[in-house]
Structure formats: structure tokens, C-alpha cells
Amino acid sequence: MTDAAIDRFAVRWRLPAPELREDATALLDALLKDVLDEAMAGLVAADEQVAIASVRVPPMHVRAGRTGETASAWARQVASAVAEQLATDGPSVVRYPNRPAALLDITLRACAGDTSLVWAWRQLGLWPAATTAENGATGTVADAVTAALAAEVTAVAPVLAAVGRRGVLSQVIALLGPERLERLAAAAWEALGGAPEEVHAEGARDVPRGAADPDAAAGERLIDRPTPPAPGAVLPGGVGYAAVLLLGSPLGTAASAAHGARVRAALTALALVETDPGRVASDGAAVLGLALRQLAAREQAVPEPDPRAEPPAGTTADIPTAPPREAGFLAVHATGSVGPTRPTMAVPGATANAGLLFCLHLVAPFMRQNGSPPSRAPLFELDGLGTRGAMYVLGAELLRRSAPKLRAPEPADPALLAFCGLSPSAEPPDPLGHADHRAVQRETASMFDRTVRELRLRLAGRLPARLPQTALIAHLLHRRGEITASPGWLEVRLDFDDVSVDLRAAGLDLDPGWLPALGCVVRFRYA
């Protein structure tokens, strides 16, 4: 545990002599200043968020003149009591693998009207101290959820996308309202290098039609089709393809059904942040404008129903207008239980190619960061694939070259999905189904060569650098591990016995951290 926050540390003293008061005060100071943190180190995994309602510690005997020794013994007792509470994992313990997972739970519970864990969210610094949320005041709950998401702005789009996949995004939109949603979308857009005014409904409507993109017109025609393009069809590159991807995402689908220009613009912007974050600062405005124009055209093409018309046969006029709620999430709450069942916060996936994620360090110098290419030529010149599509193609090529005599890499390998910023449970991208195969093959070969050159430079002077190409890539990639995903967060868990001094010296198994081009945080953990 790197940080331990104690709201209140209550001690009841029974001192046989008044002169022991100074010893008791010194003992308490020594305990809370350093000793307790040291004793509690390691009880909780890195990045894990844990809140405990209360811990009772057995009595301690204070002896005069032995403050240091007594403080250490007391700290061990406190740590033991905390560890016992963590082991029970009862209702007084709330734990999340990371902060984005906590934000997902907060958002889901808030839209269900459940504020039973406010005490825990306050402990974790995710809920304001002064609020009447326990009384269920909707406005206050909405403000608190907005503040929690705004404090972790890079998690806004992944969290709302996860909410959309659970089928309760309409409740969250109703809870936050247009103004708060627009504010969160603008902050997430700006965090990736975009101009926040592009997200506002008026600004998005005025976005130019992207004359610089020769495929924009083709993109407009393609998006307007009532059915998705057939596999094998060559899609327009750049702006057009990015708009197709975002409108097919959970947030893009919600934008298609949204009422009101502000909500539609905010959801469309968040959809691009979630599907292709590397585009936001480069041509995000053009993608956003294209998608919004198509949504507006669709809305105009659908006639408004006549409120005076009789309902069709077999229907009733008093159909409830409230948005549908996720049955599994609300059923327990409705029966009067302590609260809704907690959603799955992390999705694990086992892989034999966990070392593929080490290659993130190799391609980072070539990736667009916040949309601005570095001094060297950008790695992803096939903009039609998008950043994630290009990463998926490169990852598949690395896996294929690491074992050329085996069958093709598994499309849903958790390591391959994580390499392009996706969860192990996500659908594999299909960038090659809508692209010029020869152009992709040429560019993939170029990307592969640059990645291998970067690897040899990192390992210069070390034994693996002398290996033939196939053996070198296999040495890096073929490592058993587990990929665990939360919204906007990927954790790669590896066996401690597989630690490589050469790779550590090259910096390849250090945490990549926040990767704007993939829209997620990546962590490496050995156990």
C-alpha cells in the first residue's frame, strides 16, 4: 500500500500514572508518523483502491521509556487487524482494482439511486465531503459523479462506454444532463490535444467539411447506408473510416438515438475519444463534423410521430416512457437488499504472448502523442486503419514472425487486443476487411522493420541482441501472463520467475503508463 488514509484514529487510554501521558502522546505520534505506513506496506496491490469502514485493534500495554519498541508492536497489531478485515471481504470492505473501476461502480450505482457506498468513495477521495447525497438529492448526486469523472478525465470515455455496454447509458445521460455531459466531453477531448470548443454543439455544427480529406465525401455516402458495408469492401481512409468506426461504437449508437444537439455532440466526441483517441488532435474536428452531419441528416429523414394518432393494433397508449433499466443491476436493489450487485470490475485473459506489450516502448517513439507526430516519421501512415487498427496489424505481424512455422496468431489473443488498447473481452478489430491489402502489407513490413531496429538499439551490447531475428522476437514476446482490463486501464501480470535483466536494463518492462494514442493506462506487474 503506497498511501493509507485514516479518517479517524480513536484511542482509549487507561494510564495507571499521570506521568505516562507524555509517553502515550509520543507513542501515538510515532505510530502515525512513520511506523504504521511501514507495517501496512504490501497489504494492498499497487493501484488497488480499498476502503474499510472500521478496524478494531486489541489493547496494548504501554511501558515507560520504550516508545519505539511499543509503536512497532502496535503498528503490527493494526496491520494484522486490517489484513484480517481484508480477508473477510465483508460489507465493511470496498475494494477496486484501480480508480477507473471505482468510477465505473460509482456511475452505475448513482444512476440506480444507490448511494450506500458514499462513505467508501469519500475515503478514496472520489466523493465530496460536503454533500447530502445520502438523502438521494438528484442534483447533488449528479454534481458529485461529474466531479469524480472530471478528476480522472482520461477515464471519462472508457467508463461511459462500459456503462453503454451494460445498457444503462440512458440513465446516466438523464442523471448528468446536457451541460455536465458536454463539460466532461470537452475535458476528455482537450486531454487528447483537441480544442474543447469543437465539442460544443454550435462549434461542432460549424466544423468545415474536411476538404483536405479526399475520402470525406465517400465517408458521407458510406455512413448514410442503412446497413454496414460488406466484408472485403474498401472503406474510405482517414476521416471517413474514423467516422464509420465511432458511429458503430456504444457511445456512437447512443449519439444516434440522442435527443438534443448538445447531448449528440458530446456523445459523438466521446465516441471518437474511445474508438480512436490518436485522431482527436490531428483531424478529430473533421471526423466529428462528418459524423454529426450524418446524424442530423438521419434525424431529418425520420418523420416525427403524430401525438394525435391512434396507437397501432396490439399496443397500448400508456407505454412507460422511462428508459429501460439493466435487470441484473437493479433487481437486487428493488427487493430492499443492501444495494445492487457490484458489476465485474476487471476482465482477465490468459496469454502465452504477454511480452508483446513490451513492444509498446518500441513503437511509442513513432506513435502520435496527442495527435502531433514526433520528429521522426510517424509509424502509422495508413490513417485509414486508425491507430488501433494499425497497432493490431503490427501486433499480429510480430506474433507471426516470432513463430513462422506455427499457425496464424489467434485473432482474439488477449495480448494482441491489449496491444491496440482493447480489453480481452473486446471484439477483435477487422482493419484488413476494409483496406487495400497490398498497401497494408507494404506498410506493415515497414513498421515491423522499424520496431525490430528499435529493439536491437535498446538491447545493444547485450546477449539477446546477437540472436537471429525470429529468435530475438520470440525471446521478447513468448511469456505467459494474464491481461486484466478495467475501463481505460490494462494490467499485464507476469510470473516473477520470468524477470529478465536484459529487458529491465533496456527499460522494456517498465510501466508505459498513460498512452494517449491508445486512450488507456498500461501497467506491468510481476507476482
N, C-alpha and C positions, 0 to 999 in steps of 0.2 A: 504494500500500500504506500503510495507516494505522498498522499495527503489524507489526514484524518481530521475531520471537523466534529467537535463535540459541542452540542448546543448548550448543555448544562451538565456540570460535573458536581453532583451533590455529595457531600461527605458529612457524616455524623460522628463527632469525636466524643470519646469518653476518656478524659485525661485524669489520671489519679492525682496529678500535682500541677499547680498553675505554671510552674517553670517549663513544663513541656509544651506550652503553647507555641513558643518560638520554634521548637523542633518540629512541631506539626506543620507550621506555616512553611518552614524551609523544605520539609518533605513534600508538601503539595506543589511548591514551586519547582522542585527538582523533577517531580513526576511529569508535570505538564509541559515543561520546557523542552526536554530532550528525550528523557528515558522512555516515555510512553510510545513515542513515534518509532523508536528503535525496536521496541518489543513487538509492535504490531506490524512491522515490515514483513511482507510476504504473505499476509493473511488473505489478501485480495489480489487478483491478477492485474497486470498493468492495463490501464484504460477502463477497467471494470468500475461500475458505479454501484455502490452499496449504501443503503440507509438502514439503520437499526433503531427501532423506537426507543428501547431502553435496555440497559445491561445492569444486572446486579452482581456485585463483586463481594466475595466472602470477607469477613473482618480481618484486619491486620493489626499486629501488636507493634506499637511504636516504642523504640528504645532510644533513650537519650544518647546523643553523640554518634549515632550510626545512620545518619540521614541517607547517604549514598547507597549503602547496602540495602536499607529498608525500601528506598524508592525503586531500586531494581527489582526487588522481590514483589513489590506492589504492582509494578508495571507488568510483570509476568502473569500475575493473577488477573489483571484487567484484560490482557491479551488472550488468556485462556478462556475467560468468560465470553469475550467477543467471538472467539473461534467456536465455542460451544453453540452460541446463538446462530452463527453462520451455518453450522452443520445441521441444525434443526430446520432451517429454511421455512419457518412458520410465518404467520401473518404479520409478525412484528419485524420481519426482514424483507426488504425490497431490493432486488439486485438486477442490474442490466449489464450486458457485456461492454457497452460503450454509451456515450452520450446520444448519438443519433437513435439508438434503440430506445433509450429513455424518452426521447422526444416523440417517437412513434407511439409509445404507450400513452404518453400524456395526451397526444392529439386524439387518439382513438377513445380514450376514456372521457375526455372533455366533451366530445360530440355525442357521447352516450349519456351525458349528465352525471358522470361518476367522478366525484372529487374526494373519494375516500383516501387517496394516497397523497393528498396535498402535504401532509407532514413530511413524507419522504422526499417529495420534489423540492420542498424548501431546504431540507438538509443538503441536497445535492446542488443547491443554488440554481434550480431550474424554475422556481416559482417565487413570485414576490412575497416579501414578509408581510406587508400590509395589504390584506385583501379580505373580502367577505365571501370568497368562493365557496366556503363550506356551506353557506346558505343557498347556494345554487344561483346566484345572480349572474344571468347570462352574459351581460356586458362585461362584467369583471372577469369571468372565465375566458371570454374571447380575448380580452386585453392581455391576460396572463399567458395564454397559449401563443399569442402573437409575439410577446416579449421573449418567450422561451425559444421560439423558432428564430427570431431575429438575432439572438445571441449566438446562434450556430448557423449562420446564414448559408454556409455551403451545404448544409443538410436539408434545407427547405424543400428543394425539388425532389430529392430521393425520398424524403419522408412522405410528402404529399402523393408521390407516385405509388408508394407502398400502400397508402390509405386507399388510393384508387383501385388497386388490385384487390383490396378487401371489400370493395363495393360500397364504401360509406363516404366517398368524397363529397357527395351532395350535402351530407350533414355538416361536414367541415366547412364547406363553402357557405352554408346557411349560418353557421356559428360565427365565422370570421367576418363575413360581409365583404362587399366590393372594395372598400377603402383599405382595410387591413390586408386583404389578399393582394391588392395592387402594390402596396408598400413592400410586402415580402418578396413579390416577384421582382420588383425593381432592385431590391437589395441583392438578391441572388444573381440577377443579370449583371449588376455592377461588379460583383465579386469576381466575375469571369472576364472583366475588362470591357463590358458593354456600357453604353451610355444609358443611365436609368430612365431618361425621358423617352427613350424608344419604347418602353414598356407601357406607358400610359396610353389609354385608348385613343386620345387625339393624336399623339405623336405617332403611334403605330399606324393610324389611318393615313398619315401624310408621308409614310415611308415611300421613297421612289421605287419604281417597278423593277429595279435591278437591270438596267440596260447593259451593264458590263458583263452580265452572265448570258451567253448565247443560248443557254438551255432554259432560261426562265420562262419563256413563252411555252415551251414544251412541258415544263413543270406545271404551268397553269392548266393546260389541257389535261394532263395526266391526273392531277389531284381531283379534277372535277368528274372523273369517271365514277359511275355508281358502284363498280366492282374493282377490286385490286388488280394490278397488272398480272398477267400470267407469268409463271416462272420461265426464265430464259429471255424475257423481254428486256431490251436495253433501255434503262431509265436515263433521263437527263441527269447530267452531273451537277455538282455544285449546289446552287440554291434550290433547284427543282427537287433533287433527290432528298436533300435535308428536310424539305417541307413534307415530302411523302412520309418520311420516317416519323417526324414529330406528330403528324396527324393520326398515325396509326398507334401511337402510344396511349397508355391510360389517361394521361393528362390531356393529350390531344383529343381523345374521344370525348372527354368531359368538356373541352372547349367547344366541340361541335354541338353539344347539347345545351351549352350555357345560354342563359338569357341575360342580356346586358353587355354593352361594349366593353366595360371595364373588366368584368369577370372573364370575358372571352379573351381579351388581350393578355391579361395576367396569366391565365392557364396556358395559352399558346406559348408565351415566353418561357414559362416553367417547363413546358414540354420539350423545347429545344435545349434548355439547360440540362435536362435529364437525358435526352437521347444523343445529343452531340455537343457537349459543352465546349469543345475546341473551336466551334464555329462562332460563338457568341460575339467575340470582339472583332472577327475578321469580316464576315458577311452576315452576321446574325440579324441585322436590321432588315436586310433584303429578304431573308428567309421568313422572318416574322411578318413582313408586309405581304409576301406572297400567300402565306397560309391564311392570314386574316382576310385577304380579299376573297379567297375561295370560300371561307366560312360565311362571309357576308353574302356572296352570290348564292350559296346554298339556302341561306335563310330567306332570301327574297324569292327563291323558286318554290318554296313550300307555302301554300296559302294558309292564312290564319283560319282556324275553325270558327264557324259562326256560333256564338254562345246561345243563340235562339233556336238552333237546330235541335231536333229530337235526337236522343241517343240511338245508336244502331240497335237493331234487334239483338236480344241476348245480352244486353249490357244494362247497367243501372246508372241513373243520373247522379247518384250520391257516392261515386267512387272517391275514396280519400285522396287528397292531393299531397299529403306528406310524403317525402322521399322514402323509398324503401330502405329498411334497416337490415344490417347483417344479422341473420338469425342467431348464429353461433355466438356472436359477441354480446347481444342484448338479452338473450333468453334467460341466462342466469341472473342478470341484474333485475329483470322483471319479476322474478319469483321471490324477491326480497332477500337474496343472499348478500354476502358482504360486498359484492361487486362483480363486474364482468370477468370472464375468464381472460387471463393475460394472453395476448397473441404471441405466436412464436417470434422471438426477437432475433434469432440468428439461424441462418440456413447453412448447415455444414455439407461439405462434399469432399470425399477422399479422392486422391490423385496420386499417380506414380511420377508425375512431372512437375512437382511443386517448384523446382528450380527455374522453370520458365519465368516465374515472377521476378527472379533476379535480373532478367534482361530488361526490366523497366529502367534500371540505371543506365543501360547501354543505349536505349533509344531516347531517353529523356533529353540529351543534348540536341536531338533533331526534332523533337515534338514542338508543336506550337504551344507556348505557355501564354495563357490569356490572349490567345489569338495572334500574338506577334511572333513571327518566325525569328529564330536566333541568327547569329552572324553567319553560321553555315547554312547550306541549302536545307530547307525543311524536308523531313523524312517522307512526309505524306504528300506527294504531288498529285496522286489520284484523288482529288477532292470529291469526286463522285461517290467514292466509297464511304466518306466520312471518317473521322478519326477512329471510331470504334471498329468500323469495317476494315480499315487498313491494318489496325492492330491485330484483328482476328486473322486476317490473311497472313500477316507476318508471323504470328504465333504458330499457325498451322504449318507454315513452311519450316520454321525452326524445329518443330517436333518431327516433321517428315524427314528432314536432313539428319536428325540425331539417330534415326534408326531406319535407313533407307530400304532395308531388306524386309521390314515388317509391313503390315497393312497400314493404310492411311490412318492418321490420327483420329481419335474419336471426336466427332463434332461437338459433343456436349461435355468434353473433359473439363472438370471444374477449373483446372489451371488455365486452360485456353480461354474460358469465359472470363475468368478474373483478369487475364492479361489485357482484355479490352474493357475492363471496368464493370463486368456483369456478375451477378450472383450465380452460384452453382445451380439454382433452380430456374434461371432465365432461359428463354428460348435462344438457341444459337443464332447469330446473325446469318443472313444469306446474301452477303455482298456480291458474291460471284454469280448469283442468279440473275442479276440485273446489271451486268457490266460487260465491257469489251474484254474477253478473256485474254487475248494476246497482249493487250496493253497492261492488264493486271499482271500477267506472268513476267513481262519485262520489268515492271516497276518492283514487283516482289523480289526478283533476283537482285535488283539494285539495293533494296532495303536490307535484304539478307546479307549481302557482302559488306555493307557499311556496319551492320551490327556485329559481324564476326571480327572485322578490323578493330572496332572499339573494344571488343572483348580481349583481343590479343594485346592491345595497348595497355589495358588495365592490368593484365597478368604478366607484363613484360618482366623478364628476369626470373620468373618462377616456373616450376616444372610443368604445370598444365599448359603453358604457352607453347611448349615444344610438341604437343600432341597433334596428330593429324586432325583435319577439320571435323570429321564425323566424331572421332573420339573426344575432341575438345567440347563439342556441343553436348554430347551425351553426358560427359562429366559434369557439366553445369546443370542440365535440365532434369536428369533422371534421379529424382529424390522423392521419397514418399512423404506425403504430408496431407493436411486437411485444410481446405479453404472454408472459412466461416464468414458469412456476409450479414451485414445489417444495412439499412438504408444509407448509402453514401460511404460505406465502410467495409473494407475487406481485410481479413486477418489470415495470414498464412502460418499454420502451425507445423513445425518440423521437429524431427527427432533430434534430441541433443547430441546423440552419437554421430550425427551427420554434419556437425560443425566442421567447416574447412578453413584452416588457417590461411590458405591461399586466397579463397574467396573473401574472407574477412579483411585481409590486407588490401584487397582490391576494392573494398567498400561495397561489394555486391549484395551482401546480406544485411546491410543497414536499412533501417526503415525508410522507404521512399517518402512517406508522409502524404501530404495533400498534393494530388496531381490534377491540376485544373483541366488538362486536356481530356482526362477520363472522368472528371467530376466525382472523385472519391478519394478517401484516405486509404493507404495500404500500409499494413504493419506486418513485420516478421516476428514470430515467437518460437523459441526453442523450449522443448519440455522433455 
